[in-house]
Amino acid sequence: MKSFIISLIITVSFIGSVAFADVANYEEALLLYKKGDYKTAAGQLKEYLKEKPDPYAYYLLGYAYYKMKKYPDSVKYFKEAYTIDPDISPASIE
């Protein structure tokens, strides 16, 4: 029983740290985007999206590609965002 509780505590701690890391990755990507570093932001967002299919991240990734004038990629990620959340808008990503 004692080892079960210890395993449970370790598992919950790990899950919490992974969830926090995901949020931190998104927040970092958002800051990079706001600074105009669209290429690095896009890379961060792609890593974040490997773990979590977040419509806000897809939308921001679409805008990053739009700012880099990579329009086909931009459209691809906007479509992903709208597929998950048809009501998403620019105001919802900040």
MMTF fields as JSON, N, C-alpha, C and O atoms, coordinates in Angstrom:
{
  "mmtfVersion": "1.0.0",
  "mmtfProducer": "UNKNOWN",
  "numBonds": 375,
  "numAtoms": 376,
  "numGroups": 94,
  "numChains": 1,
  "numModels": 1,
  "chainsPerModel": [1],
  "groupsPerChain": [94],
  "chainIdList": ["A"],
  "bondAtomList": [4, 2, 8, 6, 12, 10, 16, 14, 20, 18, 24, 22, 28, 26, 32, 30, 36, 34, 40, 38, 44, 42, 48, 46, 52, 50, 56, 54, 60, 58, 64, 62, 68, 66, 72, 70, 76, 74, 80, 78, 84, 82, 88, 86, 92, 90, 96, 94, 100, 98, 104, 102, 108, 106, 112, 110, 116, 114, 120, 118, 124, 122, 128, 126, 132, 130, 136, 134, 140, 138, 144, 142, 148, 146, 152, 150, 156, 154, 160, 158, 164, 162, 168, 166, 172, 170, 176, 174, 180, 178, 184, 182, 188, 186, 192, 190, 196, 194, 200, 198, 204, 202, 208, 206, 212, 210, 216, 214, 220, 218, 224, 222, 228, 226, 232, 230, 236, 234, 240, 238, 244, 242, 248, 246, 252, 250, 256, 254, 260, 258, 264, 262, 268, 266, 272, 270, 276, 274, 280, 278, 284, 282, 288, 286, 292, 290, 296, 294, 300, 298, 304, 302, 308, 306, 312, 310, 316, 314, 320, 318, 324, 322, 328, 326, 332, 330, 336, 334, 340, 338, 344, 342, 348, 346, 352, 350, 356, 354, 360, 358, 364, 362, 368, 366, 372, 370],
  "bondOrderList": [1, 1, 1, 1, 1, 1, 1, 1, 1, 1, 1, 1, 1, 1, 1, 1, 1, 1, 1, 1, 1, 1, 1, 1, 1, 1, 1, 1, 1, 1, 1, 1, 1, 1, 1, 1, 1, 1, 1, 1, 1, 1, 1, 1, 1, 1, 1, 1, 1, 1, 1, 1, 1, 1, 1, 1, 1, 1, 1, 1, 1, 1, 1, 1, 1, 1, 1, 1, 1, 1, 1, 1, 1, 1, 1, 1, 1, 1, 1, 1, 1, 1, 1, 1, 1, 1, 1, 1, 1, 1, 1, 1, 1],
  "groupList": [{"groupName": "MET", "atomNameList": ["N", "CA", "C", "O"], "elementList": ["N", "C", "C", "O"], "formalChargeList": [0, 0, 0, 0], "bondAtomList": [1, 0, 2, 1, 3, 2], "bondOrderList": [1, 1, 2], "singleLetterCode": "M", "chemCompType": "L-PEPTIDE LINKING"}, {"groupName": "LYS", "atomNameList": ["N", "CA", "C", "O"], "elementList": ["N", "C", "C", "O"], "formalChargeList": [0, 0, 0, 0], "bondAtomList": [1, 0, 2, 1, 3, 2], "bondOrderList": [1, 1, 2], "singleLetterCode": "K", "chemCompType": "L-PEPTIDE LINKING"}, {"groupName": "SER", "atomNameList": ["N", "CA", "C", "O"], "elementList": ["N", "C", "C", "O"], "formalChargeList": [0, 0, 0, 0], "bondAtomList": [1, 0, 2, 1, 3, 2], "bondOrderList": [1, 1, 2], "singleLetterCode": "S", "chemCompType": "L-PEPTIDE LINKING"}, {"groupName": "PHE", "atomNameList": ["N", "CA", "C", "O"], "elementList": ["N", "C", "C", "O"], "formalChargeList": [0, 0, 0, 0], "bondAtomList": [1, 0, 2, 1, 3, 2], "bondOrderList": [1, 1, 2], "singleLetterCode": "F", "chemCompType": "L-PEPTIDE LINKING"}, {"groupName": "ILE", "atomNameList": ["N", "CA", "C", "O"], "elementList": ["N", "C", "C", "O"], "formalChargeList": [0, 0, 0, 0], "bondAtomList": [1, 0, 2, 1, 3, 2], "bondOrderList": [1, 1, 2], "singleLetterCode": "I", "chemCompType": "L-PEPTIDE LINKING"}, {"groupName": "LEU", "atomNameList": ["N", "CA", "C", "O"], "elementList": ["N", "C", "C", "O"], "formalChargeList": [0, 0, 0, 0], "bondAtomList": [1, 0, 2, 1, 3, 2], "bondOrderList": [1, 1, 2], "singleLetterCode": "L", "chemCompType": "L-PEPTIDE LINKING"}, {"groupName": "THR", "atomNameList": ["N", "CA", "C", "O"], "elementList": ["N", "C", "C", "O"], "formalChargeList": [0, 0, 0, 0], "bondAtomList": [1, 0, 2, 1, 3, 2], "bondOrderList": [1, 1, 2], "singleLetterCode": "T", "chemCompType": "L-PEPTIDE LINKING"}, {"groupName": "VAL", "atomNameList": ["N", "CA", "C", "O"], "elementList": ["N", "C", "C", "O"], "formalChargeList": [0, 0, 0, 0], "bondAtomList": [1, 0, 2, 1, 3, 2], "bondOrderList": [1, 1, 2], "singleLetterCode": "V", "chemCompType": "L-PEPTIDE LINKING"}, {"groupName": "GLY", "atomNameList": ["N", "CA", "C", "O"], "elementList": ["N", "C", "C", "O"], "formalChargeList": [0, 0, 0, 0], "bondAtomList": [1, 0, 2, 1, 3, 2], "bondOrderList": [1, 1, 2], "singleLetterCode": "G", "chemCompType": "PEPTIDE LINKING"}, {"groupName": "ALA", "atomNameList": ["N", "CA", "C", "O"], "elementList": ["N", "C", "C", "O"], "formalChargeList": [0, 0, 0, 0], "bondAtomList": [1, 0, 2, 1, 3, 2], "bondOrderList": [1, 1, 2], "singleLetterCode": "A", "chemCompType": "L-PEPTIDE LINKING"}, {"groupName": "ASP", "atomNameList": ["N", "CA", "C", "O"], "elementList": ["N", "C", "C", "O"], "formalChargeList": [0, 0, 0, 0], "bondAtomList": [1, 0, 2, 1, 3, 2], "bondOrderList": [1, 1, 2], "singleLetterCode": "D", "chemCompType": "L-PEPTIDE LINKING"}, {"groupName": "ASN", "atomNameList": ["N", "CA", "C", "O"], "elementList": ["N", "C", "C", "O"], "formalChargeList": [0, 0, 0, 0], "bondAtomList": [1, 0, 2, 1, 3, 2], "bondOrderList": [1, 1, 2], "singleLetterCode": "N", "chemCompType": "L-PEPTIDE LINKING"}, {"groupName": "TYR", "atomNameList": ["N", "CA", "C", "O"], "elementList": ["N", "C", "C", "O"], "formalChargeList": [0, 0, 0, 0], "bondAtomList": [1, 0, 2, 1, 3, 2], "bondOrderList": [1, 1, 2], "singleLetterCode": "Y", "chemCompType": "L-PEPTIDE LINKING"}, {"groupName": "GLU", "atomNameList": ["N", "CA", "C", "O"], "elementList": ["N", "C", "C", "O"], "formalChargeList": [0, 0, 0, 0], "bondAtomList": [1, 0, 2, 1, 3, 2], "bondOrderList": [1, 1, 2], "singleLetterCode": "E", "chemCompType": "L-PEPTIDE LINKING"}, {"groupName": "GLN", "atomNameList": ["N", "CA", "C", "O"], "elementList": ["N", "C", "C", "O"], "formalChargeList": [0, 0, 0, 0], "bondAtomList": [1, 0, 2, 1, 3, 2], "bondOrderList": [1, 1, 2], "singleLetterCode": "Q", "chemCompType": "L-PEPTIDE LINKING"}, {"groupName": "PRO", "atomNameList": ["N", "CA", "C", "O"], "elementList": ["N", "C", "C", "O"], "formalChargeList": [0, 0, 0, 0], "bondAtomList": [1, 0, 2, 1, 3, 2], "bondOrderList": [1, 1, 2], "singleLetterCode": "P", "chemCompType": "L-PEPTIDE LINKING"}],
  "groupTypeList": [0, 1, 2, 3, 4, 4, 2, 5, 4, 4, 6, 7, 2, 3, 4, 8, 2, 7, 9, 3, 9, 10, 7, 9, 11, 12, 13, 13, 9, 5, 5, 5, 12, 1, 1, 8, 10, 12, 1, 6, 9, 9, 8, 14, 5, 1, 13, 12, 5, 1, 13, 1, 15, 10, 15, 12, 9, 12, 12, 5, 5, 8, 12, 9, 12, 12, 1, 0, 1, 1, 12, 15, 10, 2, 7, 1, 12, 3, 1, 13, 9, 12, 6, 4, 10, 15, 10, 4, 2, 15, 9, 2, 4, 13],
  "groupIdList": [1, 2, 3, 4, 5, 6, 7, 8, 9, 10, 11, 12, 13, 14, 15, 16, 17, 18, 19, 20, 21, 22, 23, 24, 25, 26, 27, 28, 29, 30, 31, 32, 33, 34, 35, 36, 37, 38, 39, 40, 41, 42, 43, 44, 45, 46, 47, 48, 49, 50, 51, 52, 53, 54, 55, 56, 57, 58, 59, 60, 61, 62, 63, 64, 65, 66, 67, 68, 69, 70, 71, 72, 73, 74, 75, 76, 77, 78, 79, 80, 81, 82, 83, 84, 85, 86, 87, 88, 89, 90, 91, 92, 93, 94],
  "secStructList": [7, 2, 2, 2, 2, 2, 2, 2, 2, 2, 2, 2, 2, 2, 2, 2, 2, 2, 2, 2, 2, 2, 2, 2, 2, 2, 2, 2, 2, 2, 2, 2, 2, 2, 2, 6, 7, 2, 2, 2, 2, 2, 2, 2, 2, 2, 2, 2, 2, 2, 2, 7, 7, 7, 2, 2, 2, 2, 2, 2, 2, 2, 2, 2, 2, 2, 2, 6, 6, 7, 2, 2, 2, 2, 2, 2, 2, 2, 2, 2, 2, 2, 2, 2, 7, 6, 6, 7, 7, 4, 4, 4, 4, 7],
  "xCoordList": [0.83, 0.0, 0.869, 0.592, 1.919, 2.804, 3.46, 3.573, 3.891, 4.527, 3.517, 3.88, 2.259, 1.211, 1.029, 0.931, 0.986, 0.807, 1.997, 1.824, 3.196, 4.389, 4.356, 4.669, 3.978, 3.876, 2.829, 3.03, 1.716, 0.651, 1.125, 0.843, 1.831, 2.352, 3.33, 3.284, 4.207, 5.184, 4.478, 4.832, 3.484, 2.74, 2.013, 2.069, 1.335, 0.602, 1.568, 1.265, 2.711, 3.713, 4.225, 4.395, 4.473, 4.957, 3.92, 4.248, 2.687, 1.614, 1.466, 1.297, 1.526, 1.432, 2.571, 2.367, 3.787, 4.927, 4.853, 5.236, 4.363, 4.197, 3.139, 3.338, 2.027, 0.966, 1.476, 1.164, 2.26, 2.81, 3.796, 3.829, 4.601, 5.561, 4.834, 5.286, 3.705, 2.925, 2.446, 2.565, 1.907, 1.427, 2.592, 2.458, 3.715, 4.89, 5.353, 5.739, 5.319, 5.709, 4.784, 5.249, 3.489, 2.541, 2.771, 2.793, 2.941, 3.166, 4.457, 4.505, 5.49, 6.75, 6.576, 7.096, 5.848, 5.586, 4.792, 5.058, 3.83, 3.036, 3.916, 3.765, 4.828, 5.751, 6.666, 6.906, 7.171, 8.027, 7.254, 7.785, 6.007, 5.167, 4.996, 5.142, 4.691, 4.475, 5.744, 5.663, 6.925, 8.196, 8.558, 9.514, 7.785, 8.054, 8.967, 9.367, 9.301, 10.144, 9.23, 9.051, 8.66, 7.633, 8.178, 7.492, 9.409, 9.986, 10.188, 9.835, 10.743, 10.96, 9.628, 9.448, 8.704, 7.37, 6.704, 6.074, 6.842, 6.25, 6.844, 6.122, 8.139, 8.786, 8.279, 8.013, 8.148, 7.631, 6.201, 5.841, 5.399, 3.999, 3.871, 3.012, 4.713, 4.677, 5.015, 4.39, 5.998, 6.352, 5.19, 4.858, 4.587, 3.44, 2.29, 1.633, 2.056, 0.941, 1.163, 0.206, 2.398, 2.661, 2.034, 1.65, 1.938, 1.405, -0.076, -0.792, -0.525, -1.885, -2.491, -1.988, -3.547, -4.185, -5.042, -6.253, -4.42, -5.048, -5.422, -4.541, -6.706, -7.101, -6.435, -6.164, -6.17, -5.523, -4.085, -3.611, -3.407, -2.04, -2.026, -1.167, -2.981, -3.076, -3.342, -2.757, -4.206, -4.557, -3.34, -3.057, -2.629, -1.433, -0.366, 0.338, -0.246, 0.705, 0.322, 1.19, -0.964, -1.422, -1.015, -0.579, -1.153, -0.748, 0.766, 1.242, 1.521, 2.982, 3.394, 4.234, 2.799, 3.112, 2.617, 3.267, 1.5, 0.992, 1.997, 2.294, 2.511, 3.484, 4.778, 5.47, 5.104, 6.308, 6.027, 6.901, 4.793, 4.349, 4.363, 4.585, 4.124, 4.009, 2.524, 2.049, 1.819, 0.36, -0.249, -1.228, 0.282, -0.32, -0.245, -1.195, 0.902, 1.022, 0.067, -0.535, -0.062, -0.967, -2.395, -3.066, -2.849, -4.202, -4.383, -5.421, -3.379, -3.432, -3.702, -4.556, -2.975, -3.122, -4.391, -4.981, -4.811, -6.105, -7.232, -8.143, -7.162, -8.184, -8.195, -9.261, -7.019, -6.935, -7.623, -8.376, -7.358, -7.958, -9.48, -10.188, -9.975, -11.422, -12.099, -13.282, -11.37, -11.923, -12.197, -13.213, -11.286, -11.438, -12.431, -13.264, -12.339, -13.21, -13.669, -12.95, -14.853, -15.348, -15.559, -15.68, -15.604, -15.848, -14.572, -14.65, -13.427, -12.174, -11.993, -12.427, -11.352, -11.102, -9.778, -9.239, -9.237, -7.963, -7.984, -6.983, -9.09, -9.18, -9.042, -8.652, -9.353, -9.344, -7.954, -7.797, -6.937, -5.614, -4.729, -3.641, -5.131, -4.257, -4.542, -3.886],
  "yCoordList": [-1.2, 0.0, 1.255, 2.222, 1.218, 2.374, 2.664, 3.822, 1.607, 1.82, 2.333, 3.087, 1.925, 2.425, 3.928, 4.668, 4.367, 5.798, 6.595, 7.671, 6.075, 6.774, 6.85, 7.891, 5.75, 5.745, 6.737, 7.431, 6.8, 7.734, 9.173, 9.996, 9.479, 10.842, 11.211, 12.322, 10.29, 10.551, 10.762, 11.667, 9.932, 10.049, 11.382, 12.052, 11.771, 13.045, 14.214, 15.181, 14.141, 15.207, 15.326, 16.43, 14.175, 14.175, 14.765, 15.592, 14.347, 14.862, 16.367, 17.093, 16.838, 18.282, 19.05, 20.141, 18.488, 19.193, 19.213, 20.205, 18.123, 18.084, 19.094, 19.813, 19.156, 20.112, 21.539, 22.38, 21.819, 23.155, 23.476, 24.601, 22.486, 22.703, 23.037, 23.894, 22.366, 22.656, 24.095, 24.788, 24.552, 25.929, 26.895, 27.924, 26.579, 27.44, 27.529, 28.605, 26.412, 26.433, 27.331, 28.095, 27.247, 28.101, 29.573, 30.431, 29.85, 31.239, 31.796, 32.953, 30.974, 31.414, 31.69, 32.678, 30.818, 31.017, 32.297, 33.026, 32.575, 33.79, 35.026, 36.0, 34.993, 36.121, 36.299, 37.422, 35.193, 35.271, 35.863, 36.685, 35.446, 35.978, 37.491, 38.25, 37.908, 39.342, 40.159, 41.341, 39.541, 40.22, 40.235, 40.896, 39.5, 39.461, 38.325, 38.264, 37.426, 36.271, 35.121, 34.15, 35.251, 34.318, 32.92, 31.926, 32.842, 31.542, 30.714, 29.535, 31.317, 30.607, 30.29, 29.213, 31.23, 30.996, 29.808, 28.981, 29.725, 28.611, 27.28, 26.295, 27.252, 26.035, 25.621, 24.445, 26.598, 26.325, 25.804, 24.852, 26.431, 26.02, 24.61, 23.841, 24.272, 22.917, 21.885, 20.827, 22.193, 21.283, 21.155, 20.054, 22.266, 22.272, 21.442, 20.695, 21.581, 20.881, 19.376, 18.627, 18.927, 17.484, 16.833, 15.664, 17.601, 17.088, 17.404, 16.663, 18.512, 18.965, 19.64, 20.676, 19.082, 19.719, 20.911, 20.78, 22.045, 23.25, 24.197, 24.626, 24.536, 25.409, 26.78, 27.377, 27.283, 28.587, 28.536, 29.482, 27.438, 27.279, 27.143, 27.716, 26.382, 26.279, 27.646, 27.988, 28.411, 29.736, 30.661, 31.358, 30.655, 31.484, 31.027, 31.852, 29.728, 29.196, 29.652, 29.977, 29.671, 30.187, 31.629, 32.004, 32.442, 33.847, 33.991, 34.867, 33.144, 33.212, 32.94, 33.647, 31.917, 31.633, 32.745, 33.049, 33.34, 34.471, 35.626, 36.234, 35.919, 37.013, 36.717, 37.634, 35.411, 35.027, 34.897, 34.5, 35.237, 35.177, 33.75, 33.534, 32.798, 31.391, 31.048, 30.349, 31.561, 31.522, 30.121, 29.876, 29.191, 27.845, 27.187, 26.54, 27.365, 26.834, 27.553, 26.939, 28.855, 29.646, 29.12, 28.92, 28.901, 28.4, 27.031, 26.755, 26.187, 24.837, 24.907, 24.187, 25.769, 25.836, 26.576, 26.254, 27.559, 28.19, 27.161, 27.127, 26.326, 25.296, 24.321, 23.91, 23.955, 23.072, 23.721, 23.068, 25.0, 25.715, 25.734, 25.455, 26.064, 26.15, 24.782, 24.688, 23.734, 22.387, 22.027, 21.411, 22.417, 22.12, 23.07, 22.65, 24.364, 25.38, 26.372, 27.324, 26.162, 27.04, 28.496, 29.371, 28.763, 30.125, 30.871, 31.961, 30.312, 30.95, 32.283, 32.447, 33.229, 34.556, 35.091, 34.572, 36.139, 36.692, 37.147, 37.009, 37.677, 38.155, 37.012, 37.245, 35.795, 34.673, 34.099, 33.276, 34.498, 33.917, 34.725, 34.262, 35.883, 36.704, 36.545, 37.174],
  "zCoordList": [0.0, 0.0, 0.0, -0.71, 0.806, 0.905, -0.453, -0.856, -1.154, -2.454, -3.49, -4.393, -3.355, -4.242, -4.06, -5.039, -2.842, -2.546, -3.063, -3.634, -2.866, -3.353, -4.878, -5.456, -5.53, -6.993, -7.473, -8.47, -6.764, -7.117, -6.993, -7.864, -5.938, -5.73, -6.837, -7.364, -7.187, -8.247, -9.58, -10.336, -9.871, -11.124, -11.21, -12.241, -10.144, -10.126, -10.267, -10.965, -9.624, -9.735, -11.162, -11.68, -11.797, -13.174, -14.117, -14.968, -13.972, -14.83, -14.65, -15.63, -13.428, -13.164, -13.786, -14.317, -13.728, -14.3, -15.828, -16.448, -16.446, -17.898, -18.33, -19.31, -17.619, -17.955, -17.84, -18.683, -16.802, -16.629, -17.744, -18.243, -18.137, -19.219, -20.514, -21.274, -20.774, -21.975, -21.974, -22.985, -20.857, -20.75, -20.909, -21.571, -20.317, -20.424, -21.876, -22.333, -22.605, -24.018, -24.829, -25.676, -24.579, -25.298, -24.953, -25.835, -23.667, -23.238, -23.843, -24.263, -23.884, -24.477, -25.972, -26.49, -26.653, -28.081, -28.312, -29.268, -27.455, -27.575, -27.403, -28.14, -26.444, -26.248, -27.463, -27.906, -27.992, -29.18, -30.355, -31.101, -30.518, -31.585, -31.421, -32.378, -30.212, -29.957, -30.187, -30.522, -30.009, -30.257, -31.739, -32.144, -32.547, -33.973, -34.404, -35.567, -33.489, -33.813, -34.233, -33.498, -35.422, -35.879, -36.145, -35.905, -36.64, -36.946, -35.666, -35.627, -34.645, -33.385, -32.717, -32.149, -32.79, -32.223, -32.906, -32.246, -34.222, -34.963, -34.514, -34.361, -34.306, -33.828, -32.452, -32.208, -31.554, -30.202, -30.274, -29.582, -31.11, -31.233, -31.799, -31.367, -32.755, -33.311, -32.239, -32.171, -31.408, -30.309, -29.33, -28.89, -29.001, -28.09, -28.66, -27.935, -29.956, -30.598, -30.713, -30.908, -30.596, -30.575, -29.346, -29.375, -28.275, -27.017, -26.811, -26.136, -27.4, -27.127, -28.361, -28.795, -28.928, -30.092, -29.665, -29.486, -29.507, -28.973, -30.111, -30.857, -30.264, -31.373, -31.321, -32.363, -30.118, -29.987, -30.505, -31.134, -30.24, -30.73, -32.251, -32.921, -32.796, -34.255, -34.877, -35.905, -34.267, -34.787, -34.764, -35.738, -33.642, -33.531, -34.521, -35.102, -34.711, -35.683, -37.097, -37.907, -37.379, -38.667, -38.873, -39.961, -37.838, -37.944, -38.077, -38.8, -37.391, -37.505, -38.951, -39.508, -39.551, -40.951, -41.877, -42.877, -41.56, -42.338, -42.297, -43.326, -41.112, -40.971, -41.722, -42.164, -41.866, -42.61, -44.111, -44.88, -44.519, -45.919, -46.473, -47.665, -45.599, -46.005, -45.955, -45.059, -46.94, -46.934, -46.983, -46.279, -47.779, -47.761, -46.367, -45.924, -45.688, -44.322, -43.38, -42.499, -43.575, -42.758, -42.862, -41.85, -44.076, -44.306, -43.655, -43.053, -43.781, -43.195, -41.683, -41.166, -40.993, -39.531, -39.107, -38.076, -39.894, -39.597, -39.721, -38.894, -40.757, -40.931, -39.752, -39.295, -39.266, -38.094, -36.89, -36.168, -36.685, -35.555, -35.673, -34.706, -36.866, -37.067, -37.028, -36.7, -37.357, -37.263, -35.798, -35.477, -34.93, -33.504, -32.847, -32.044, -33.194, -32.584, -33.651, -33.957, -34.218, -35.292, -34.868, -35.725, -33.581, -33.097, -32.7, -32.134, -32.984, -32.575, -33.293, -34.433, -32.619, -33.208, -32.694, -31.717, -33.35, -32.891, -31.439, -30.736, -30.985, -29.599, -28.597, -27.453, -29.0, -28.067, -27.824, -26.922, -28.591, -28.401, -27.474, -27.131, -27.063, -26.218, -24.77, -23.94]
}
